[in-house]
Amino acid sequence: MLRMFLAVTTMAVAAWAGTTTAAEATPTPTPSATPTPTPTCPPALPITASVAGVTTTSVTISYSIFFRPPCGYDPPMTVSLFASREDAQQWRTPMAEAVSGPERSGTVTIGGLTPDTEYWYRFSDPDGKRDPYMIGSARTAPLTGCRATATIDARWGSGFVATVTVRNTGTLPLDQWRVSWRWSGDERIQTAWGGVAETAGADVSVRNTSYNGTLALDGATTFGLLVTTSAVPDDLTLTCAR
């Protein structure tokens, strides 16, 4: 009986010792960390933009985002306007900002601007990441401030005489004005008085002289035209600007 007990005990101790030795000899491997691959971005601009429209106090920028992060951006994008290209390059003192919608291609309108002023625009994403490539310029429209109307005083087979009235319709006095239009046929100015005429093909503009450029509020002045043509037009479609 004693021999049997000693034999069983010896076998158990031997088995326990063998298990421990095997565990120590082959430890459980620890998985190694897999390095994150660096993405290869295509050699193209991640976002592009252009001026879609302007008013005297606003500019509208159209944009398209081509790539998502990390090579591009996710909307909404912030459009920042700067007073000069140098300020835009350094992201220095934005003059105005506006945020786009959720679309990857759309438009952004920035208002509250100064008429007839050039601005430079850049883009940044919601995380504050600034696009390093896209820099563009936009100029607000000038104040019109005047209206021009034409009256054909006399006409004959090969020409006509017209009087153009220029009126200040703005909220401030005018110190200069320019009236522009495009001929519809073979019209040519032979003589102009009360204004200085300049032509480039079918495009015509008449600017004020030294004595009639200043117009008070609701003030008006006139200039005249002697025109040769093979077909006298019914009227003239004029644009007046400061």
Buried (B, 14 or more C-beta within 10 A) or exposed (E): EEEEEEEEEEEEEEEEEEEEEEEEEEEEEEEEEEEEEEEEEEEEBBBBBEBBEBEBBBBBBBBBBBBEEEEBBBBBBBBBBBBBEEBBEEEEEBBBEBEBEEEBEBBBBBEEBEBEBEBBBBBBBEEEEEBEEBBBBBBBBEBBBBBBBBEBEEBEEEBBBBBBBBBBBBEEEBEEBBBBBEBEEEBEBEEBEBBEBBEEEEEBBBBBBEEBBBBEEEBBBBBBBBBEBEEBBEEBEBBBBB
